[in-house]
């Protein structure tokens, strides 16, 4: 599977982005202080994290359901909807923190938190655009093999984005790491 250039390119992108997110997470851990961290709301974050995890399931169904031309598209649309719910949840969390006076310039935690979640949010938007682009492939536009490759490459990136959020959620939101 990794021999195809698409999969190799996606794997190399994920390795590079892993380094980026590792550095951002390490910065958050290094610069964390009590100001701001106590304002995070675990139940809400767990709710939209659940949507992101559910979107990984719908993406899995899309990638594994290659027999029907319409069903993978429906599963990917469900993935997009769940991804948008996640983005709205994380966006509302950031807006609430800003209203509560937690800003990038107010504390090192705020700086690290907003940088990490902002860059992560951009990556989710890119993943949503990638999945949307695959959904837009018309049945007559590409061969079945190329469509299958596109769905699987999009799924690889979606799983990667979901795994990155699990790391962020575990370190930022779970009290075990406070």
mmCIF file of the C-alpha atoms, coordinates in Angstrom:
data_MODEL
# 
_entry.id   MODEL 
# 
loop_
_atom_site.group_PDB 
_atom_site.id 
_atom_site.type_symbol 
_atom_site.label_atom_id 
_atom_site.label_alt_id 
_atom_site.label_comp_id 
_atom_site.label_asym_id 
_atom_site.label_entity_id 
_atom_site.label_seq_id 
_atom_site.pdbx_PDB_ins_code 
_atom_site.Cartn_x 
_atom_site.Cartn_y 
_atom_site.Cartn_z 
_atom_site.occupancy 
_atom_site.B_iso_or_equiv 
_atom_site.pdbx_formal_charge 
_atom_site.auth_seq_id 
_atom_site.auth_comp_id 
_atom_site.auth_asym_id 
_atom_site.auth_atom_id 
_atom_site.pdbx_PDB_model_num 
ATOM 1   C CA . UNK A 1 1   ? 0.000   0.000  0.000   1.00 0.00 ? 1   UNK A CA 1 
ATOM 2   C CA . UNK A 1 2   ? 2.816   2.444  0.803   1.00 0.00 ? 2   UNK A CA 1 
ATOM 3   C CA . UNK A 1 3   ? 4.408   1.862  -2.615  1.00 0.00 ? 3   UNK A CA 1 
ATOM 4   C CA . UNK A 1 4   ? 1.933   4.122  -4.383  1.00 0.00 ? 4   UNK A CA 1 
ATOM 5   C CA . UNK A 1 5   ? 3.214   7.702  -4.549  1.00 0.00 ? 5   UNK A CA 1 
ATOM 6   C CA . UNK A 1 6   ? -0.015  9.076  -3.049  1.00 0.00 ? 6   UNK A CA 1 
ATOM 7   C CA . UNK A 1 7   ? 0.335   7.000  0.097   1.00 0.00 ? 7   UNK A CA 1 
ATOM 8   C CA . UNK A 1 8   ? 4.052   7.673  0.379   1.00 0.00 ? 8   UNK A CA 1 
ATOM 9   C CA . UNK A 1 9   ? 3.459   11.407 0.025   1.00 0.00 ? 9   UNK A CA 1 
ATOM 10  C CA . UNK A 1 10  ? 0.712   11.301 2.650   1.00 0.00 ? 10  UNK A CA 1 
ATOM 11  C CA . UNK A 1 11  ? 2.955   9.340  5.021   1.00 0.00 ? 11  UNK A CA 1 
ATOM 12  C CA . UNK A 1 12  ? 5.767   11.888 4.594   1.00 0.00 ? 12  UNK A CA 1 
ATOM 13  C CA . UNK A 1 13  ? 3.340   14.765 5.215   1.00 0.00 ? 13  UNK A CA 1 
ATOM 14  C CA . UNK A 1 14  ? 2.089   13.077 8.391   1.00 0.00 ? 14  UNK A CA 1 
ATOM 15  C CA . UNK A 1 15  ? 5.642   12.577 9.654   1.00 0.00 ? 15  UNK A CA 1 
ATOM 16  C CA . UNK A 1 16  ? 6.463   16.253 9.112   1.00 0.00 ? 16  UNK A CA 1 
ATOM 17  C CA . UNK A 1 17  ? 3.232   17.359 10.784  1.00 0.00 ? 17  UNK A CA 1 
ATOM 18  C CA . UNK A 1 18  ? 3.868   14.992 13.687  1.00 0.00 ? 18  UNK A CA 1 
ATOM 19  C CA . UNK A 1 19  ? 7.075   16.891 14.402  1.00 0.00 ? 19  UNK A CA 1 
ATOM 20  C CA . UNK A 1 20  ? 5.202   20.208 14.241  1.00 0.00 ? 20  UNK A CA 1 
ATOM 21  C CA . UNK A 1 21  ? 2.524   19.061 16.673  1.00 0.00 ? 21  UNK A CA 1 
ATOM 22  C CA . UNK A 1 22  ? 5.071   17.423 18.965  1.00 0.00 ? 22  UNK A CA 1 
ATOM 23  C CA . UNK A 1 23  ? 6.885   20.754 19.274  1.00 0.00 ? 23  UNK A CA 1 
ATOM 24  C CA . UNK A 1 24  ? 3.636   22.630 19.920  1.00 0.00 ? 24  UNK A CA 1 
ATOM 25  C CA . UNK A 1 25  ? 2.512   20.122 22.544  1.00 0.00 ? 25  UNK A CA 1 
ATOM 26  C CA . UNK A 1 26  ? 5.916   20.246 24.234  1.00 0.00 ? 26  UNK A CA 1 
ATOM 27  C CA . UNK A 1 27  ? 5.688   24.055 24.301  1.00 0.00 ? 27  UNK A CA 1 
ATOM 28  C CA . UNK A 1 28  ? 2.271   23.844 25.947  1.00 0.00 ? 28  UNK A CA 1 
ATOM 29  C CA . UNK A 1 29  ? 3.560   21.391 28.550  1.00 0.00 ? 29  UNK A CA 1 
ATOM 30  C CA . UNK A 1 30  ? 6.655   23.499 29.193  1.00 0.00 ? 30  UNK A CA 1 
ATOM 31  C CA . UNK A 1 31  ? 4.821   26.824 29.437  1.00 0.00 ? 31  UNK A CA 1 
ATOM 32  C CA . UNK A 1 32  ? 1.682   25.646 31.177  1.00 0.00 ? 32  UNK A CA 1 
ATOM 33  C CA . UNK A 1 33  ? 0.651   27.581 34.226  1.00 0.00 ? 33  UNK A CA 1 
ATOM 34  C CA . UNK A 1 34  ? -2.515  27.572 36.269  1.00 0.00 ? 34  UNK A CA 1 
ATOM 35  C CA . UNK A 1 35  ? -3.965  30.696 34.639  1.00 0.00 ? 35  UNK A CA 1 
ATOM 36  C CA . UNK A 1 36  ? -6.355  29.608 31.947  1.00 0.00 ? 36  UNK A CA 1 
ATOM 37  C CA . UNK A 1 37  ? -6.111  25.854 32.361  1.00 0.00 ? 37  UNK A CA 1 
ATOM 38  C CA . UNK A 1 38  ? -8.769  25.847 35.088  1.00 0.00 ? 38  UNK A CA 1 
ATOM 39  C CA . UNK A 1 39  ? -11.157 27.646 32.705  1.00 0.00 ? 39  UNK A CA 1 
ATOM 40  C CA . UNK A 1 40  ? -11.201 24.725 30.276  1.00 0.00 ? 40  UNK A CA 1 
ATOM 41  C CA . UNK A 1 41  ? -14.410 22.715 30.301  1.00 0.00 ? 41  UNK A CA 1 
ATOM 42  C CA . UNK A 1 42  ? -13.809 18.994 30.091  1.00 0.00 ? 42  UNK A CA 1 
ATOM 43  C CA . UNK A 1 43  ? -17.446 17.878 29.518  1.00 0.00 ? 43  UNK A CA 1 
ATOM 44  C CA . UNK A 1 44  ? -17.915 20.139 26.496  1.00 0.00 ? 44  UNK A CA 1 
ATOM 45  C CA . UNK A 1 45  ? -14.509 19.214 25.119  1.00 0.00 ? 45  UNK A CA 1 
ATOM 46  C CA . UNK A 1 46  ? -15.313 15.532 25.597  1.00 0.00 ? 46  UNK A CA 1 
ATOM 47  C CA . UNK A 1 47  ? -18.546 16.042 23.633  1.00 0.00 ? 47  UNK A CA 1 
ATOM 48  C CA . UNK A 1 48  ? -16.949 17.517 20.550  1.00 0.00 ? 48  UNK A CA 1 
ATOM 49  C CA . UNK A 1 49  ? -14.051 15.079 20.879  1.00 0.00 ? 49  UNK A CA 1 
ATOM 50  C CA . UNK A 1 50  ? -16.678 12.332 20.674  1.00 0.00 ? 50  UNK A CA 1 
ATOM 51  C CA . UNK A 1 51  ? -17.869 13.843 17.386  1.00 0.00 ? 51  UNK A CA 1 
ATOM 52  C CA . UNK A 1 52  ? -14.326 13.743 16.035  1.00 0.00 ? 52  UNK A CA 1 
ATOM 53  C CA . UNK A 1 53  ? -13.939 10.104 17.092  1.00 0.00 ? 53  UNK A CA 1 
ATOM 54  C CA . UNK A 1 54  ? -17.292 9.276  15.485  1.00 0.00 ? 54  UNK A CA 1 
ATOM 55  C CA . UNK A 1 55  ? -16.059 10.966 12.301  1.00 0.00 ? 55  UNK A CA 1 
ATOM 56  C CA . UNK A 1 56  ? -13.133 8.546  12.259  1.00 0.00 ? 56  UNK A CA 1 
ATOM 57  C CA . UNK A 1 57  ? -15.645 5.701  12.272  1.00 0.00 ? 57  UNK A CA 1 
ATOM 58  C CA . UNK A 1 58  ? -17.613 7.240  9.398   1.00 0.00 ? 58  UNK A CA 1 
ATOM 59  C CA . UNK A 1 59  ? -14.381 7.766  7.477   1.00 0.00 ? 59  UNK A CA 1 
ATOM 60  C CA . UNK A 1 60  ? -13.460 4.132  8.122   1.00 0.00 ? 60  UNK A CA 1 
ATOM 61  C CA . UNK A 1 61  ? -16.820 3.087  6.707   1.00 0.00 ? 61  UNK A CA 1 
ATOM 62  C CA . UNK A 1 62  ? -16.233 5.254  3.636   1.00 0.00 ? 62  UNK A CA 1 
ATOM 63  C CA . UNK A 1 63  ? -12.795 3.752  3.058   1.00 0.00 ? 63  UNK A CA 1 
ATOM 64  C CA . UNK A 1 64  ? -13.983 0.181  3.565   1.00 0.00 ? 64  UNK A CA 1 
ATOM 65  C CA . UNK A 1 65  ? -17.243 0.502  1.612   1.00 0.00 ? 65  UNK A CA 1 
ATOM 66  C CA . UNK A 1 66  ? -15.771 0.662  -1.881  1.00 0.00 ? 66  UNK A CA 1 
ATOM 67  C CA . UNK A 1 67  ? -18.327 -1.623 -3.555  1.00 0.00 ? 67  UNK A CA 1 
ATOM 68  C CA . UNK A 1 68  ? -21.015 1.036  -3.879  1.00 0.00 ? 68  UNK A CA 1 
ATOM 69  C CA . UNK A 1 69  ? -20.286 4.370  -5.562  1.00 0.00 ? 69  UNK A CA 1 
ATOM 70  C CA . UNK A 1 70  ? -22.847 6.292  -3.480  1.00 0.00 ? 70  UNK A CA 1 
ATOM 71  C CA . UNK A 1 71  ? -22.312 4.846  -0.012  1.00 0.00 ? 71  UNK A CA 1 
ATOM 72  C CA . UNK A 1 72  ? -18.691 6.011  0.474   1.00 0.00 ? 72  UNK A CA 1 
ATOM 73  C CA . UNK A 1 73  ? -19.838 9.510  -0.461  1.00 0.00 ? 73  UNK A CA 1 
ATOM 74  C CA . UNK A 1 74  ? -22.591 9.414  2.157   1.00 0.00 ? 74  UNK A CA 1 
ATOM 75  C CA . UNK A 1 75  ? -20.153 8.229  4.821   1.00 0.00 ? 75  UNK A CA 1 
ATOM 76  C CA . UNK A 1 76  ? -17.736 11.004 3.863   1.00 0.00 ? 76  UNK A CA 1 
ATOM 77  C CA . UNK A 1 77  ? -20.526 13.593 4.070   1.00 0.00 ? 77  UNK A CA 1 
ATOM 78  C CA . UNK A 1 78  ? -21.236 12.306 7.590   1.00 0.00 ? 78  UNK A CA 1 
ATOM 79  C CA . UNK A 1 79  ? -17.514 12.688 8.308   1.00 0.00 ? 79  UNK A CA 1 
ATOM 80  C CA . UNK A 1 80  ? -17.631 16.297 7.126   1.00 0.00 ? 80  UNK A CA 1 
ATOM 81  C CA . UNK A 1 81  ? -20.695 17.080 9.272   1.00 0.00 ? 81  UNK A CA 1 
ATOM 82  C CA . UNK A 1 82  ? -19.082 15.569 12.375  1.00 0.00 ? 82  UNK A CA 1 
ATOM 83  C CA . UNK A 1 83  ? -15.836 17.405 11.624  1.00 0.00 ? 83  UNK A CA 1 
ATOM 84  C CA . UNK A 1 84  ? -17.740 20.680 11.357  1.00 0.00 ? 84  UNK A CA 1 
ATOM 85  C CA . UNK A 1 85  ? -19.439 20.004 14.698  1.00 0.00 ? 85  UNK A CA 1 
ATOM 86  C CA . UNK A 1 86  ? -15.990 19.461 16.200  1.00 0.00 ? 86  UNK A CA 1 
ATOM 87  C CA . UNK A 1 87  ? -14.736 22.745 14.724  1.00 0.00 ? 87  UNK A CA 1 
ATOM 88  C CA . UNK A 1 88  ? -17.752 24.619 16.058  1.00 0.00 ? 88  UNK A CA 1 
ATOM 89  C CA . UNK A 1 89  ? -17.202 23.107 19.507  1.00 0.00 ? 89  UNK A CA 1 
ATOM 90  C CA . UNK A 1 90  ? -13.524 23.976 19.616  1.00 0.00 ? 90  UNK A CA 1 
ATOM 91  C CA . UNK A 1 91  ? -14.241 27.431 18.187  1.00 0.00 ? 91  UNK A CA 1 
ATOM 92  C CA . UNK A 1 92  ? -16.853 28.114 20.860  1.00 0.00 ? 92  UNK A CA 1 
ATOM 93  C CA . UNK A 1 93  ? -14.371 26.985 23.525  1.00 0.00 ? 93  UNK A CA 1 
ATOM 94  C CA . UNK A 1 94  ? -11.785 29.442 22.215  1.00 0.00 ? 94  UNK A CA 1 
ATOM 95  C CA . UNK A 1 95  ? -14.361 32.251 21.991  1.00 0.00 ? 95  UNK A CA 1 
ATOM 96  C CA . UNK A 1 96  ? -15.473 31.585 25.572  1.00 0.00 ? 96  UNK A CA 1 
ATOM 97  C CA . UNK A 1 97  ? -11.898 31.660 26.826  1.00 0.00 ? 97  UNK A CA 1 
ATOM 98  C CA . UNK A 1 98  ? -11.317 34.963 25.054  1.00 0.00 ? 98  UNK A CA 1 
ATOM 99  C CA . UNK A 1 99  ? -14.491 36.400 26.653  1.00 0.00 ? 99  UNK A CA 1 
ATOM 100 C CA . UNK A 1 100 ? -13.194 35.197 30.038  1.00 0.00 ? 100 UNK A CA 1 
ATOM 101 C CA . UNK A 1 101 ? -9.953  37.125 29.520  1.00 0.00 ? 101 UNK A CA 1 
ATOM 102 C CA . UNK A 1 102 ? -7.689  34.217 28.572  1.00 0.00 ? 102 UNK A CA 1 
ATOM 103 C CA . UNK A 1 103 ? -5.719  35.560 25.609  1.00 0.00 ? 103 UNK A CA 1 
ATOM 104 C CA . UNK A 1 104 ? -2.532  34.839 23.727  1.00 0.00 ? 104 UNK A CA 1 
ATOM 105 C CA . UNK A 1 105 ? -0.844  37.821 25.337  1.00 0.00 ? 105 UNK A CA 1 
ATOM 106 C CA . UNK A 1 106 ? -2.291  37.268 28.810  1.00 0.00 ? 106 UNK A CA 1 
ATOM 107 C CA . UNK A 1 107 ? -0.368  34.149 29.810  1.00 0.00 ? 107 UNK A CA 1 
ATOM 108 C CA . UNK A 1 108 ? 2.051   31.609 28.459  1.00 0.00 ? 108 UNK A CA 1 
ATOM 109 C CA . UNK A 1 109 ? -0.700  28.996 28.726  1.00 0.00 ? 109 UNK A CA 1 
ATOM 110 C CA . UNK A 1 110 ? -2.961  31.191 26.575  1.00 0.00 ? 110 UNK A CA 1 
ATOM 111 C CA . UNK A 1 111 ? -0.208  31.654 24.023  1.00 0.00 ? 111 UNK A CA 1 
ATOM 112 C CA . UNK A 1 112 ? 0.543   27.932 23.808  1.00 0.00 ? 112 UNK A CA 1 
ATOM 113 C CA . UNK A 1 113 ? -3.142  26.887 23.915  1.00 0.00 ? 113 UNK A CA 1 
ATOM 114 C CA . UNK A 1 114 ? -4.340  29.247 21.188  1.00 0.00 ? 114 UNK A CA 1 
ATOM 115 C CA . UNK A 1 115 ? -1.334  28.520 18.982  1.00 0.00 ? 115 UNK A CA 1 
ATOM 116 C CA . UNK A 1 116 ? -1.774  24.762 19.297  1.00 0.00 ? 116 UNK A CA 1 
ATOM 117 C CA . UNK A 1 117 ? -5.555  24.705 18.871  1.00 0.00 ? 117 UNK A CA 1 
ATOM 118 C CA . UNK A 1 118 ? -5.455  27.332 16.108  1.00 0.00 ? 118 UNK A CA 1 
ATOM 119 C CA . UNK A 1 119 ? -2.919  25.446 14.038  1.00 0.00 ? 119 UNK A CA 1 
ATOM 120 C CA . UNK A 1 120 ? -4.822  22.236 14.724  1.00 0.00 ? 120 UNK A CA 1 
ATOM 121 C CA . UNK A 1 121 ? -8.055  23.891 13.579  1.00 0.00 ? 121 UNK A CA 1 
ATOM 122 C CA . UNK A 1 122 ? -6.415  24.874 10.294  1.00 0.00 ? 122 UNK A CA 1 
ATOM 123 C CA . UNK A 1 123 ? -5.382  21.255 9.809   1.00 0.00 ? 123 UNK A CA 1 
ATOM 124 C CA . UNK A 1 124 ? -8.953  20.082 10.430  1.00 0.00 ? 124 UNK A CA 1 
ATOM 125 C CA . UNK A 1 125 ? -10.180 22.575 7.824   1.00 0.00 ? 125 UNK A CA 1 
ATOM 126 C CA . UNK A 1 126 ? -7.614  21.217 5.336   1.00 0.00 ? 126 UNK A CA 1 
ATOM 127 C CA . UNK A 1 127 ? -8.752  17.658 6.131   1.00 0.00 ? 127 UNK A CA 1 
ATOM 128 C CA . UNK A 1 128 ? -12.393 18.683 5.622   1.00 0.00 ? 128 UNK A CA 1 
ATOM 129 C CA . UNK A 1 129 ? -11.508 20.236 2.270   1.00 0.00 ? 129 UNK A CA 1 
ATOM 130 C CA . UNK A 1 130 ? -9.637  17.076 1.279   1.00 0.00 ? 130 UNK A CA 1 
ATOM 131 C CA . UNK A 1 131 ? -12.594 14.866 2.163   1.00 0.00 ? 131 UNK A CA 1 
ATOM 132 C CA . UNK A 1 132 ? -14.969 17.287 0.419   1.00 0.00 ? 132 UNK A CA 1 
ATOM 133 C CA . UNK A 1 133 ? -12.801 17.168 -2.680  1.00 0.00 ? 133 UNK A CA 1 
ATOM 134 C CA . UNK A 1 134 ? -12.986 13.369 -2.702  1.00 0.00 ? 134 UNK A CA 1 
ATOM 135 C CA . UNK A 1 135 ? -16.786 13.522 -2.252  1.00 0.00 ? 135 UNK A CA 1 
ATOM 136 C CA . UNK A 1 136 ? -16.956 15.805 -5.301  1.00 0.00 ? 136 UNK A CA 1 
ATOM 137 C CA . UNK A 1 137 ? -15.434 13.146 -7.582  1.00 0.00 ? 137 UNK A CA 1 
ATOM 138 C CA . UNK A 1 138 ? -18.215 12.148 -9.960  1.00 0.00 ? 138 UNK A CA 1 
ATOM 139 C CA . UNK A 1 139 ? -18.613 8.433  -10.773 1.00 0.00 ? 139 UNK A CA 1 
ATOM 140 C CA . UNK A 1 140 ? -17.601 8.978  -14.401 1.00 0.00 ? 140 UNK A CA 1 
ATOM 141 C CA . UNK A 1 141 ? -14.703 11.341 -13.651 1.00 0.00 ? 141 UNK A CA 1 
ATOM 142 C CA . UNK A 1 142 ? -12.137 8.860  -12.406 1.00 0.00 ? 142 UNK A CA 1 
ATOM 143 C CA . UNK A 1 143 ? -11.483 5.167  -12.499 1.00 0.00 ? 143 UNK A CA 1 
ATOM 144 C CA . UNK A 1 144 ? -12.612 3.040  -9.581  1.00 0.00 ? 144 UNK A CA 1 
ATOM 145 C CA . UNK A 1 145 ? -8.990  2.394  -8.563  1.00 0.00 ? 145 UNK A CA 1 
ATOM 146 C CA . UNK A 1 146 ? -8.147  6.124  -8.532  1.00 0.00 ? 146 UNK A CA 1 
ATOM 147 C CA . UNK A 1 147 ? -11.283 6.908  -6.527  1.00 0.00 ? 147 UNK A CA 1 
ATOM 148 C CA . UNK A 1 148 ? -10.416 4.146  -4.047  1.00 0.00 ? 148 UNK A CA 1 
ATOM 149 C CA . UNK A 1 149 ? -6.900  5.591  -3.721  1.00 0.00 ? 149 UNK A CA 1 
ATOM 150 C CA . UNK A 1 150 ? -8.284  9.090  -3.127  1.00 0.00 ? 150 UNK A CA 1 
ATOM 151 C CA . UNK A 1 151 ? -10.700 7.844  -0.457  1.00 0.00 ? 151 UNK A CA 1 
ATOM 152 C CA . UNK A 1 152 ? -7.979  5.880  1.321   1.00 0.00 ? 152 UNK A CA 1 
ATOM 153 C CA . UNK A 1 153 ? -5.475  8.755  1.212   1.00 0.00 ? 153 UNK A CA 1 
ATOM 154 C CA . UNK A 1 154 ? -8.102  11.108 2.640   1.00 0.00 ? 154 UNK A CA 1 
ATOM 155 C CA . UNK A 1 155 ? -8.867  8.511  5.306   1.00 0.00 ? 155 UNK A CA 1 
ATOM 156 C CA . UNK A 1 156 ? -5.172  8.263  6.244   1.00 0.00 ? 156 UNK A CA 1 
ATOM 157 C CA . UNK A 1 157 ? -5.035  12.007 6.830   1.00 0.00 ? 157 UNK A CA 1 
ATOM 158 C CA . UNK A 1 158 ? -8.339  12.045 8.712   1.00 0.00 ? 158 UNK A CA 1 
ATOM 159 C CA . UNK A 1 159 ? -7.163  9.290  11.082  1.00 0.00 ? 159 UNK A CA 1 
ATOM 160 C CA . UNK A 1 160 ? -3.921  11.177 11.603  1.00 0.00 ? 160 UNK A CA 1 
ATOM 161 C CA . UNK A 1 161 ? -5.773  14.397 12.472  1.00 0.00 ? 161 UNK A CA 1 
ATOM 162 C CA . UNK A 1 162 ? -7.986  12.473 14.894  1.00 0.00 ? 162 UNK A CA 1 
ATOM 163 C CA . UNK A 1 163 ? -4.970  10.875 16.580  1.00 0.00 ? 163 UNK A CA 1 
ATOM 164 C CA . UNK A 1 164 ? -3.306  14.267 16.978  1.00 0.00 ? 164 UNK A CA 1 
ATOM 165 C CA . UNK A 1 165 ? -6.434  15.579 18.717  1.00 0.00 ? 165 UNK A CA 1 
ATOM 166 C CA . UNK A 1 166 ? -6.425  12.636 21.128  1.00 0.00 ? 166 UNK A CA 1 
ATOM 167 C CA . UNK A 1 167 ? -2.889  13.648 22.150  1.00 0.00 ? 167 UNK A CA 1 
ATOM 168 C CA . UNK A 1 168 ? -3.895  17.316 22.491  1.00 0.00 ? 168 UNK A CA 1 
ATOM 169 C CA . UNK A 1 169 ? -7.070  16.460 24.404  1.00 0.00 ? 169 UNK A CA 1 
ATOM 170 C CA . UNK A 1 170 ? -5.209  14.124 26.746  1.00 0.00 ? 170 UNK A CA 1 
ATOM 171 C CA . UNK A 1 171 ? -2.526  16.653 27.598  1.00 0.00 ? 171 UNK A CA 1 
ATOM 172 C CA . UNK A 1 172 ? -4.614  19.830 27.673  1.00 0.00 ? 172 UNK A CA 1 
ATOM 173 C CA . UNK A 1 173 ? -7.975  18.749 29.041  1.00 0.00 ? 173 UNK A CA 1 
ATOM 174 C CA . UNK A 1 174 ? -7.528  15.642 31.157  1.00 0.00 ? 174 UNK A CA 1 
ATOM 175 C CA . UNK A 1 175 ? -6.834  16.418 34.830  1.00 0.00 ? 175 UNK A CA 1 
ATOM 176 C CA . UNK A 1 176 ? -4.291  13.580 34.990  1.00 0.00 ? 176 UNK A CA 1 
ATOM 177 C CA . UNK A 1 177 ? -1.807  15.788 33.134  1.00 0.00 ? 177 UNK A CA 1 
ATOM 178 C CA . UNK A 1 178 ? -2.436  19.002 35.101  1.00 0.00 ? 178 UNK A CA 1 
# 
